[in-house]
């Protein structure tokens, strides 16, 4: 009899904690727990805000912008893991 009351109490505590989690957790956190793994296509899932400006200013580029070459080992790693960086081979083409 004692064990069944203990199980009911523990179950009630977990249920109450779950309900409180659903009530007080922000929507974006609940959604991130559902989709779990971050991806570049998450903009389709989450809300998007556009930042507008009247006078846009171009970003300044560093002197060595796009001058670094990736070592073959890094390129092989990116291609083996099908990263976004390796999907467009022109990113590695420094012959331009």
Beta strands, then each sheet from edge to edge (+ up, - down):
end
